[in-house]
Amino acid sequence: FNDSAIAMPSNSEHVTPSQTVSTALSNGWAWQIPLTNRIGNGYVYSSQFISADQAELELRTKLGLLDDTSNAKRLSMKIGRVQQHWAKNCLAVGLSQGFIEPLEATALHLVQETIESFVSAFIAGKIAGKFTHQHQQQFNQRLNARFDGIRDYIVCHYKVNSRDDAEYWRANRHNSNISDSLQNILQCWDQGGDITTEINRQQIAAYYPAVSWHCLLAGYGRFPELSEAQRQKPTTSENVQHIDGLIQQCASGFQTHASALKFGSN
């Protein structure tokens, strides 16, 4: 449903974080990207459920910038893709070929994939010293499948949500306009099937492998009901505190994120 965004900067923190953060808001999600000189912030939302003024107010409230006088950028996103990325003697790359909301930050990946795939298809189509459109259809189909695979993975983030505090989240959860591919993945998972086999059957592991789907679905707490036989199996427990301590010990051997950035700029 997301088709709009609000973007605005904030001051850098005393300690530079080493990760970006995505946070669910009332009608979408907010990004927080630490840079060396500032923090980039934004709110990706659906204009069907909230106005630009309301979205900006919500973002400013989250950031503690209600009294800040800096302007926020308001963006409108046209979500979708072309059917022919390569048509006659033209190649669509980047925003000219389509756009998927940035939840998985895939825009640069799609640009790179488009260029590399086109070079391979174009050179492979060379016949008797002349370039042809021999692999044009295969190229377009391959890119369309990649766009659709990324779309499905992003849509799944919203489809499997369990929030009940806003109509936006309820509408996403009840959204029936999902692809057969995503429907089959969810059905396989909910029935306790082998999702790796399903991913391989659909030949979509190149977009997001099974481990990515495991992280997504398990991270949302979506687990199939255990059979009686599965309930009888012995369970294992891990000492989480011991694991956390081990991670902290390993981390102490590394320089800080700020030091690494400073060293890399020299």
FIGU-679346 format. One record per residue (C-alpha): residue number from 1; chain; x negated, y, z negated. Coordinates in nm, 2 decimals, padded with zeros to 4 digits, m for minus. Each point is the difference from the previous one (the first is absolute). Layout:
N
<NUM,"A",<X,Y,Z>>;
...
This chain:
266
<1,"A",<00.00,00.00,00.00>>;
<2,"A",<m00.30,00.24,m00.05>>;
<3,"A",<m00.02,00.27,00.26>>;
<4,"A",<m00.14,00.30,m00.18>>;
<5,"A",<m00.29,00.11,m00.23>>;
<6,"A",<m00.12,00.28,m00.22>>;
<7,"A",<m00.37,00.05,m00.03>>;
<8,"A",<m00.20,00.23,m00.24>>;
<9,"A",<m00.34,00.00,m00.17>>;
<10,"A",<m00.09,00.02,m00.37>>;
<11,"A",<m00.33,00.06,m00.18>>;
<12,"A",<m00.25,m00.27,m00.04>>;
<13,"A",<00.00,m00.19,m00.33>>;
<14,"A",<m00.30,00.00,m00.23>>;
<15,"A",<m00.07,m00.36,00.08>>;
<16,"A",<00.04,m00.09,00.37>>;
<17,"A",<00.22,m00.31,00.03>>;
<18,"A",<m00.12,m00.28,00.22>>;
<19,"A",<00.34,m00.09,00.14>>;
<20,"A",<00.30,00.15,00.16>>;
<21,"A",<00.33,m00.03,m00.18>>;
<22,"A",<00.35,m00.06,00.14>>;
<23,"A",<00.29,00.07,m00.24>>;
<24,"A",<00.37,m00.07,00.07>>;
<25,"A",<00.22,00.31,m00.05>>;
<26,"A",<00.38,00.04,00.02>>;
<27,"A",<00.03,m00.01,00.38>>;
<28,"A",<m00.34,m00.12,00.13>>;
<29,"A",<m00.35,m00.01,m00.13>>;
<30,"A",<m00.29,00.24,m00.07>>;
<31,"A",<m00.36,m00.03,00.09>>;
<32,"A",<m00.30,00.13,m00.19>>;
<33,"A",<m00.33,00.00,00.18>>;
<34,"A",<m00.31,00.12,m00.19>>;
<35,"A",<m00.26,00.20,00.21>>;
<36,"A",<m00.32,00.16,m00.11>>;
<37,"A",<00.15,00.35,00.00>>;
<38,"A",<00.37,m00.06,m00.07>>;
<39,"A",<00.27,m00.26,m00.03>>;
<40,"A",<00.24,m00.05,00.29>>;
<41,"A",<00.36,m00.06,m00.10>>;
<42,"A",<00.31,m00.07,00.19>>;
<43,"A",<00.36,m00.14,m00.02>>;
<44,"A",<00.13,m00.23,00.28>>;
<45,"A",<00.38,00.00,m00.02>>;
<46,"A",<00.32,m00.05,00.18>>;
<47,"A",<00.19,00.31,00.11>>;
<48,"A",<00.32,m00.21,m00.02>>;
<49,"A",<m00.02,00.00,m00.38>>;
<50,"A",<m00.18,00.32,m00.10>>;
<51,"A",<m00.06,00.34,00.14>>;
<52,"A",<m00.34,00.16,00.07>>;
<53,"A",<00.05,00.25,m00.28>>;
<54,"A",<00.09,m00.28,m00.25>>;
<55,"A",<m00.29,m00.21,00.12>>;
<56,"A",<m00.25,00.29,m00.05>>;
<57,"A",<00.14,00.07,m00.35>>;
<58,"A",<m00.04,m00.37,m00.09>>;
<59,"A",<m00.36,m00.01,00.12>>;
<60,"A",<m00.09,00.33,m00.17>>;
<61,"A",<00.16,m00.13,m00.32>>;
<62,"A",<m00.20,m00.32,00.02>>;
<63,"A",<m00.33,00.19,00.06>>;
<64,"A",<00.07,00.27,m00.26>>;
<65,"A",<m00.01,00.27,00.27>>;
<66,"A",<00.34,00.16,m00.05>>;
<67,"A",<m00.16,00.34,m00.05>>;
<68,"A",<m00.27,m00.05,00.27>>;
<69,"A",<00.04,00.25,00.29>>;
<70,"A",<m00.17,m00.20,00.27>>;
<71,"A",<00.22,m00.11,00.29>>;
<72,"A",<00.09,m00.36,00.06>>;
<73,"A",<00.00,m00.14,00.35>>;
<74,"A",<00.33,m00.15,00.11>>;
<75,"A",<m00.02,m00.27,00.26>>;
<76,"A",<00.25,m00.18,00.21>>;
<77,"A",<m00.10,m00.35,00.12>>;
<78,"A",<00.14,m00.17,00.31>>;
<79,"A",<m00.03,m00.37,m00.09>>;
<80,"A",<m00.02,m00.26,00.28>>;
<81,"A",<m00.22,m00.10,00.29>>;
<82,"A",<00.00,00.00,00.38>>;
<83,"A",<00.07,m00.32,00.19>>;
<84,"A",<m00.29,00.06,00.24>>;
<85,"A",<m00.32,00.13,m00.15>>;
<86,"A",<m00.17,m00.05,00.34>>;
<87,"A",<00.22,00.12,00.28>>;
<88,"A",<m00.15,00.05,00.35>>;
<89,"A",<m00.31,00.20,m00.04>>;
<90,"A",<00.09,00.14,m00.35>>;
<91,"A",<m00.09,m00.13,m00.34>>;
<92,"A",<00.19,00.11,m00.31>>;
<93,"A",<m00.23,00.02,m00.31>>;
<94,"A",<00.08,00.12,m00.35>>;
<95,"A",<00.32,00.21,m00.05>>;
<96,"A",<00.08,m00.02,00.37>>;
<97,"A",<00.06,m00.38,m00.04>>;
<98,"A",<00.19,00.00,m00.32>>;
<99,"A",<m00.01,00.05,m00.38>>;
<100,"A",<00.07,m00.21,m00.30>>;
<101,"A",<00.02,00.17,m00.34>>;
<102,"A",<m00.34,00.01,m00.18>>;
<103,"A",<00.07,m00.24,m00.28>>;
<104,"A",<m00.26,m00.25,00.13>>;
<105,"A",<m00.22,00.28,00.16>>;
<106,"A",<m00.01,m00.19,00.33>>;
<107,"A",<m00.01,00.30,00.25>>;
<108,"A",<m00.38,m00.02,00.05>>;
<109,"A",<00.01,m00.38,00.02>>;
<110,"A",<00.26,00.02,00.28>>;
<111,"A",<m00.21,00.26,00.19>>;
<112,"A",<m00.30,m00.22,m00.02>>;
<113,"A",<00.19,m00.32,00.09>>;
<114,"A",<00.15,00.18,00.30>>;
<115,"A",<m00.33,00.12,00.14>>;
<116,"A",<m00.18,m00.33,m00.05>>;
<117,"A",<00.28,m00.20,00.14>>;
<118,"A",<00.03,00.23,00.30>>;
<119,"A",<m00.37,m00.02,00.08>>;
<120,"A",<00.01,m00.38,m00.01>>;
<121,"A",<00.32,m00.02,00.21>>;
<122,"A",<m00.12,00.26,00.25>>;
<123,"A",<m00.34,m00.16,00.06>>;
<124,"A",<00.15,m00.35,00.01>>;
<125,"A",<00.23,00.12,00.28>>;
<126,"A",<m00.29,00.09,00.23>>;
<127,"A",<00.04,m00.20,00.32>>;
<128,"A",<m00.23,00.02,00.30>>;
<129,"A",<m00.16,00.31,m00.15>>;
<130,"A",<00.33,00.18,m00.05>>;
<131,"A",<00.20,00.05,m00.32>>;
<132,"A",<00.36,m00.13,00.00>>;
<133,"A",<00.30,m00.01,m00.23>>;
<134,"A",<m00.03,m00.38,m00.04>>;
<135,"A",<00.00,00.01,m00.38>>;
<136,"A",<00.22,00.30,m00.05>>;
<137,"A",<00.31,m00.19,m00.11>>;
<138,"A",<m00.20,m00.22,m00.24>>;
<139,"A",<m00.16,00.31,m00.15>>;
<140,"A",<00.33,00.18,m00.06>>;
<141,"A",<00.15,m00.31,m00.16>>;
<142,"A",<m00.29,m00.05,m00.23>>;
<143,"A",<00.01,00.36,m00.12>>;
<144,"A",<00.38,m00.01,m00.04>>;
<145,"A",<m00.04,m00.31,m00.22>>;
<146,"A",<m00.26,00.17,m00.21>>;
<147,"A",<00.22,00.30,m00.05>>;
<148,"A",<00.30,m00.22,m00.09>>;
<149,"A",<m00.21,m00.21,m00.24>>;
<150,"A",<m00.12,00.31,m00.19>>;
<151,"A",<00.35,00.13,m00.01>>;
<152,"A",<00.14,m00.32,m00.15>>;
<153,"A",<m00.26,00.00,m00.28>>;
<154,"A",<00.08,00.36,m00.09>>;
<155,"A",<00.38,m00.06,00.02>>;
<156,"A",<m00.05,m00.30,m00.24>>;
<157,"A",<m00.13,00.25,m00.27>>;
<158,"A",<00.35,00.16,00.00>>;
<159,"A",<00.21,m00.31,00.07>>;
<160,"A",<m00.12,m00.19,m00.31>>;
<161,"A",<00.02,00.29,m00.24>>;
<162,"A",<00.20,m00.05,m00.32>>;
<163,"A",<00.06,00.36,m00.09>>;
<164,"A",<00.36,00.11,m00.08>>;
<165,"A",<m00.05,00.36,m00.10>>;
<166,"A",<00.06,00.16,00.34>>;
<167,"A",<00.22,m00.07,00.31>>;
<168,"A",<m00.31,00.02,00.21>>;
<169,"A",<m00.15,m00.31,m00.16>>;
<170,"A",<00.33,m00.19,00.00>>;
<171,"A",<00.05,00.08,00.37>>;
<172,"A",<m00.35,m00.13,00.08>>;
<173,"A",<00.06,m00.32,m00.20>>;
<174,"A",<00.33,m00.07,00.18>>;
<175,"A",<m00.14,00.10,00.35>>;
<176,"A",<00.09,m00.28,00.24>>;
<177,"A",<m00.17,00.15,00.30>>;
<178,"A",<m00.32,m00.20,m00.03>>;
<179,"A",<m00.18,m00.22,00.26>>;
<180,"A",<00.04,m00.37,00.03>>;
<181,"A",<m00.37,m00.03,m00.09>>;
<182,"A",<00.04,00.17,m00.33>>;
<183,"A",<00.32,m00.18,m00.07>>;
<184,"A",<m00.17,m00.34,00.05>>;
<185,"A",<m00.29,00.10,m00.22>>;
<186,"A",<00.23,00.10,m00.29>>;
<187,"A",<00.21,m00.31,00.05>>;
<188,"A",<m00.31,m00.22,m00.01>>;
<189,"A",<m00.13,00.17,m00.31>>;
<190,"A",<00.34,00.00,m00.18>>;
<191,"A",<00.04,m00.37,00.07>>;
<192,"A",<m00.35,m00.08,m00.14>>;
<193,"A",<m00.14,m00.09,00.34>>;
<194,"A",<m00.36,00.03,00.12>>;
<195,"A",<m00.02,00.36,00.11>>;
<196,"A",<m00.35,m00.06,00.15>>;
<197,"A",<00.16,m00.25,00.24>>;
<198,"A",<00.27,00.24,00.09>>;
<199,"A",<m00.24,00.28,00.07>>;
<200,"A",<m00.21,m00.22,00.22>>;
<201,"A",<00.31,m00.13,00.18>>;
<202,"A",<00.09,00.36,00.08>>;
<203,"A",<m00.36,00.07,00.10>>;
<204,"A",<00.00,00.32,m00.20>>;
<205,"A",<m00.29,m00.06,m00.24>>;
<206,"A",<m00.21,00.25,00.20>>;
<207,"A",<00.22,00.28,m00.13>>;
<208,"A",<00.04,m00.10,m00.36>>;
<209,"A",<m00.12,m00.34,m00.11>>;
<210,"A",<00.19,m00.22,m00.25>>;
<211,"A",<m00.20,00.13,m00.29>>;
<212,"A",<00.14,00.35,00.07>>;
<213,"A",<00.35,m00.13,m00.01>>;
<214,"A",<m00.07,m00.18,m00.32>>;
<215,"A",<m00.13,00.32,m00.16>>;
<216,"A",<00.30,00.20,00.12>>;
<217,"A",<00.28,m00.24,m00.09>>;
<218,"A",<m00.16,m00.12,m00.33>>;
<219,"A",<m00.09,00.36,m00.09>>;
<220,"A",<00.37,00.08,00.02>>;
<221,"A",<00.08,m00.29,m00.23>>;
<222,"A",<00.19,m00.18,00.27>>;
<223,"A",<m00.04,m00.37,m00.07>>;
<224,"A",<00.21,m00.30,00.12>>;
<225,"A",<00.18,m00.21,m00.26>>;
<226,"A",<m00.21,m00.29,m00.12>>;
<227,"A",<00.13,m00.35,00.06>>;
<228,"A",<00.03,m00.24,m00.29>>;
<229,"A",<m00.32,m00.18,00.11>>;
<230,"A",<m00.19,00.32,00.01>>;
<231,"A",<00.12,00.10,m00.34>>;
<232,"A",<m00.14,m00.33,m00.14>>;
<233,"A",<m00.35,00.07,00.13>>;
<234,"A",<m00.25,00.11,m00.26>>;
<235,"A",<m00.08,00.37,00.00>>;
<236,"A",<m00.34,00.16,m00.05>>;
<237,"A",<m00.06,00.32,m00.19>>;
<238,"A",<m00.29,00.25,00.05>>;
<239,"A",<m00.16,00.22,m00.26>>;
<240,"A",<00.09,00.34,00.16>>;
<241,"A",<m00.20,00.19,m00.26>>;
<242,"A",<m00.31,m00.20,00.08>>;
<243,"A",<00.04,00.06,00.38>>;
<244,"A",<00.05,00.38,m00.06>>;
<245,"A",<m00.31,00.00,m00.22>>;
<246,"A",<m00.20,m00.18,00.27>>;
<247,"A",<00.12,00.25,00.26>>;
<248,"A",<m00.10,00.29,m00.22>>;
<249,"A",<m00.35,m00.15,m00.05>>;
<250,"A",<m00.04,m00.03,00.38>>;
<251,"A",<00.12,00.35,00.06>>;
<252,"A",<m00.25,00.15,m00.25>>;
<253,"A",<m00.28,m00.10,00.24>>;
<254,"A",<00.12,00.23,00.27>>;
<255,"A",<m00.04,00.38,00.04>>;
<256,"A",<00.30,00.22,m00.03>>;
<257,"A",<00.22,00.08,00.30>>;
<258,"A",<m00.11,00.37,m00.01>>;
<259,"A",<m00.37,m00.10,00.00>>;
<260,"A",<00.05,m00.24,00.29>>;
<261,"A",<00.18,00.28,00.20>>;
<262,"A",<m00.28,00.25,m00.08>>;
<263,"A",<m00.27,m00.25,00.10>>;
<264,"A",<00.18,m00.08,00.33>>;
<265,"A",<00.02,00.37,00.09>>;
<266,"A",<m00.38,00.05,m00.03>>;
